[in-house]
Amino acid sequence: MTNAVLNLAVLVVLALVLARWLRRLRPGPLVWTAVVMAALTLVFDTVMIAVGLYEFDPDKILGVYLWGAPLEDFAYPLAATLLMPALWTLLGDRRRPVPAEGEGR
């Protein structure tokens, strides 16, 4: 299995599981977050690969690079862009106090 197939499968499952909470969020901030995260990935992955911190098995990647970073590496910031706000929303719902009986509703 290539990294692209694995990344796509994880992103689809993540989007399906988190859809309930992602619907509550405005799309604008999510898109801007994804753009910023992708830009940071582009810069830092390129630098880390250039200095030899890690390398990729050519049989596991598509071979499509954006300025030195393999295309598959951009799935991770996209996953973080989906996961973190959804978790924030989910956990925020759980921390909201339930009004005691007799208190204003």
Backbone hydrogen bonds, N-H to C=O, Kabsch-Sander energy under -0.5 kcal/mol:
donor,donor_aa,acceptor,acceptor_aa,energy
3,N,60,K,-3.1
6,L,2,T,-2.0
7,N,3,N,-3.0
8,L,4,A,-2.4
9,A,5,V,-2.4
10,V,6,L,-2.4
11,L,7,N,-2.6
12,V,8,L,-2.4
13,V,9,A,-2.3
14,L,10,V,-2.8
15,A,11,L,-2.5
16,L,12,V,-2.4
17,V,13,V,-2.7
18,L,14,L,-2.3
19,A,15,A,-0.8
21,W,18,L,-0.9
22,L,18,L,-2.7
23,R,19,A,-1.9
24,R,21,W,-0.8
25,L,22,L,-1.3
30,L,26,R,-0.9
31,V,27,P,-2.6
32,W,28,G,-2.5
33,T,29,P,-2.3
34,A,30,L,-2.4
35,V,31,V,-2.3
36,V,32,W,-2.5
37,M,33,T,-2.8
38,A,34,A,-2.3
39,A,35,V,-2.3
40,L,36,V,-2.5
41,T,37,M,-2.3
42,L,38,A,-2.6
43,V,39,A,-2.2
44,F,40,L,-2.8
45,D,41,T,-2.4
46,T,42,L,-1.3
47,V,43,V,-2.1
48,M,44,F,-2.7
49,I,45,D,-2.6
50,A,46,T,-2.2
51,V,47,V,-2.1
52,G,49,I,-0.9
53,L,48,M,-2.5
54,Y,48,M,-0.6
60,K,57,D,-2.1
61,I,57,D,-0.6
65,Y,63,G,-0.6
66,L,69,A,-3.0
67,W,65,Y,-0.6
69,A,66,L,-1.8
71,L,64,V,-2.8
73,D,70,P,-1.6
74,F,71,L,-1.6
75,A,72,E,-1.6
76,Y,73,D,-0.6
78,L,74,F,-1.1
79,A,75,A,-2.5
80,A,76,Y,-2.3
81,T,77,P,-2.2
82,L,78,L,-1.5
83,L,79,A,-3.1
84,M,80,A,-2.1
86,A,82,L,-1.2
87,L,83,L,-2.7
88,W,84,M,-2.4
89,T,85,P,-2.4
90,L,86,A,-2.8
91,L,87,L,-3.3
92,G,88,W,-2.0
93,D,89,T,-1.8
94,R,90,L,-1.4
95,R,91,L,-1.3
96,R,92,G,-0.7
103,E,100,A,-2.1
